């Protein structure tokens, strides 16, 4: 099969970051990519996004940590990782051999932790940073940086002050108004928005009268959340001037193109990789075929979603109810 993964039809950009195609791995679902290197040539994907790295090692949450659900899964990993020292020494060098673009997802419980990680990874040489403001499985689920627009702006601004690579803010869907948080990230200088992280959920064993996950709650991912992710990507893309990376339930090229049509510049594929570790490259190959068949490209398709019929009808009704004043009407009324 010819290598179509860098076709001009597929090329995209997230702010200043140029990508050969819009397919990325989703943080937390693909390790560093090293674990999947024997399944497919990862040099053909747009970028690899690391699992969240924290300053110090984290042991994560108590088991059980994963529960399968209809059309998805719940996870409560709790950002388990070996810490920045180990990642910089052992994992990052291997990750760089797999893919032309490497994005490091960084996590912290305080602004100074995000700043320290940004400084260290920029010095080590990465292509972009994804700031995890939104993991529901830490800090007792308080999500301080992704539920308050001002806190979000503050965290992103602090990272931007020390970063010499693009910075993407990963947001939580577990908020009343994700658009206001996205605007806070934009105000802080983010080069892009990643939307969405997982939805908080629960699984119950009624026979044992106990929750299935050790922590009780976890993050829901997979096809079940795609409609929510699509809606939020669309809303954010219409409200901010920076690019949006869509994530949430994408598993096929058709899914990716739906996100792009809704406004995404790139799409992360995650939970689907648990079923098929080679899914990323397969999606890229299918994208090239679908776009060629439709005589379009990622650049042309991006954000082209038409307004819903109801919105169009409502606009027409409003115009009919409040017609524009006719010439001389104001004078006639005043008389």
N, C-alpha and C positions, 0 to 999 in steps of 0.2 A: 504493500500500500504506500503511495507517495506521501511524503511528509507535508501535510497541509496545516500543521499546527502553527506555522508562522505566516500563513496566508494573509495578504492585505485585507481580506474580508474580515479577519478575526482581530486585527490589531486594535488596541485600545490604550487608554491612559487613565491613570488615577492621579490627578494633579500633574506634577512633574514626572511621575513614574510611568515610563513607557513599557507596555507589555505586549508580547507576541500574540496573546489571546486572552480572553477575559476569565479563564477558569483558574481558580485558586483553591488550595486546600483550606478547610476551615480549622481554625485553632482548636486544639483539644481532641481532634478526631483522627489525626494522622501522624501523631508524634512529631518527629522532625522530618518525616519522609524516609528516613533511613530504614525504618521497619518495613517499608513497602517497596523498596528499590528493586526487588527481584520480580515484581509482578508486572511492571510496565516502565517504559523509559520516561522518567519524571522530568527530563530536560524539555519535554514537549508541552508541559503545562505552563500557564502564565506566571505563576509564582507559588512557592511553598510558604505557608504561614505556620510558624512554630506553635507548639503547645505553650501555654502561658509560662513565662519564666519570672520568678520572684527573686528578691535580693538574697534571701536565705532559703535553705531547703524547707519544704513543707511535706508533712506526712499525709496530709489529706484527711478526708472524713472517714468515720468508721464504716465498715461493710455491714450489709450489702450496699454497693455503690451504683449498681445498674439494674434497671427493671425494664423489660420490654413492654410496650403498650401497643394498642391498635394503631397502625400507621406511624410508629415512632418508638422512642425510648426515653426513659428518664435516667439522668445521671446525677450523681452526687459525689463527684470525685474530690472536690475541695482543693483544686489547683495543686495536687501532689506533683512535686518536681524536686530535682536535686540542687536547685539554686543556681545563681548566676555564675559562680566560679566554675562549677562543673560544666555548665552549658558552654561557656566561652572556651574552655580548654578542650573539651571532648566532643560536644555535639555540633557546635557551629562549624568547625572545619569540615566535618563530614557532610553537613547540610549544604554547604557551598559547592560541593562536588556534584550535587544531584540536579540542580535547576539554575537557570540563568538569573532568577530573581528570588531573593530570600527576604521574607518579612518576619520580624520578630515581635511576638505578642508579649507585652510586658504587663505585670500586675503588681499592685501595691495596696497597702492599707493607709498610706499617707503620701502626701505630695512629694516629699523628699525621697521616697523609695522609687517613685516613677522617674524622678530626675536622675537619681544615681544610675538606674538601669539604662536610661536613654544615653547618658554620657558614656557608659561603658560599651554599649553596643554600637554606638556611632563611631567610637574610637576603633572598635574591632572591624568595622566595615560591613554594614548590612545595607540593603536597598530601601527599607522603610521600617517604621515602627507602627504596630497596632497596639493602642493603649487600651487595655482591658478595664474599662470603667464599670463593668456590668455583670460580673460573675455572681449568680444568686446563691452560690454554695460556700461563701465565706462571709465573715463579719456578721454572722447571724442573719444573712440575707438583707442587710440594711441598704446596700447599694448606694452609699453616700454620694459617689461621684456621678452616678447616672440617673439620679432622681431629683437632683437640684441643679438647675441650669447654671447658677453662679458657681457652685462647686465644680461642675464640669468644666466651665470656662477657666477656672483657676488652675485645675490640674493640667488641662491641655496647654494653657499658656506657659506654665512652668516647664513642661517638656519641650515646647517649641523654642524656648529661650536657649536651650542647650543642644538641640538636635540639628544636625546638618543633613538630614534625610527627611523625606515626607513622613508626616505623622497622621495616622488615621485613628479616630476615636470610635471604639466599639460600644454601642449603646444597648441598653436593656429595653425590652418591650413591656416590662412590668411597671409601667408608669401611666399616668392619666393622659399626658400629652407629650409624646416623644418628639414632636416637632420643636417644642420650646427647648428641649435638651440639645437637640441637633443645632439649633441656633446658638446656644451657649458654646458648644464645641467650635462652631464656625467663628464666633466672636473671639475665642481663645486662640485662633490661628490654625486650627486643624486643616490639613490638606485634603481630607476626605472623611466620610462617615461610614462605618461598618454597621449594618443593621440587618438582622437583629441577633441578639444573644437568645438564650433559651427562655421559654415561658415557665414560670414556677408551677409545679404540679406535684401530685402525690399518688402513690399506689398503696392499696390496702389489702391485707389478708384478713378477711372477715372471720375466718375460722379461728385464727389465733388472736383476733382482736388487736392486731398490731400493724403498723405501717411496714411496707416491704423494704424500703430503704432505711439504712441504719440511722440516718439523720432525720428521717421522717419525710422531708420534702426534697425535691431535686428539680433539675432543669429539663423540660420537655423539648425534644428536637425531632427531626424527621418530617416526612410528608404531611403529617397532621398540622404542622404550624405554617406551611407554605402560604395559605391564604392571608394569614395575619402578617407574615413577612412582606408579601407583595404589597399589601395595603400600606404598610408603614414605609417601605422603600418609596412608593409613589408619593406619599404625603411629604416625606422629607425632601425628595428630589425637586418637588415643586416649590419648596420653601427656602432652600439654601442655594448658594451659588457654587458650592464645592461638590465634587463627585461623591457618589454613593456606591458602596460595595454591598451588594445584596447577599444575604445568607439566611437560610431557614427552609429546609425541606427540598432543596434542589437535588435532583438525582439523575436527570436526563438533559440532553441538549435542548429539548423543548422547554423544560423548566428554566434553564438559563436564559433562553430567548424571551420568555415571559418577563423575567426580572429586568432584562435590558429594555424591553419595550416599556416597562413601568417606570424606568428612569435610572437603572443601575448601569455603572460603567464597567463593573466586573462582578463576578458571582463566586462565592465560596461554596464548595461542595463538601459536606461533612459526614453526616450519619450514614449516607449511602455507601461510604467506604468500608463500613463494618460488614456490609453484605458482599461488596466487590472491591477489593483493594486496588483494582486496575480501573476503577470507574472514571477517574479524572481524565486520563488519556482517551478513553472511549468517548467521553462527552466532547472533548475537543475535536476528535475526528468527525463525530456526527454533526457538530456545529458547522464545520466547513461545508459539509454536504447540504445541510438545510439552507444555509445562507446562499450558496450558489444556486440552489434550486429555486429560491424566492427572489433571486436577482437583487440581493440587498447585502448590507454589511453591518457589523456591530455599530460602527459610527453612525450610519444612517438610521438604524433601528432605535438607537438609544433615545428614550423619552418620547417616543412617537405615539404613545397611547392616546387615543381619542377620548374626548369628554363623553361620559355616559349619556345615553338618550334622555334620561330624566333631567340631567343638568341642562342639556340643550333645550328641552321643552320648557323647563322652568325659566330659562333666560328669555325665551320667546314670549312666554306668558307675561313676564314682568314688563317686557317692552310694549305688549298690547295693552296692558293695564295702565301704563304710564307713558303714553306716546309723547314723542318730542314735541315741544311747542311749535305751532305753525307761525309763519311770519305774520307779525301784527297781532298775535294772540294776546301778548302781554298788554299791549295798548288797549285792546278791546276789553280785557278784564278790568283794567284800571278805570275805564270809563263806567 
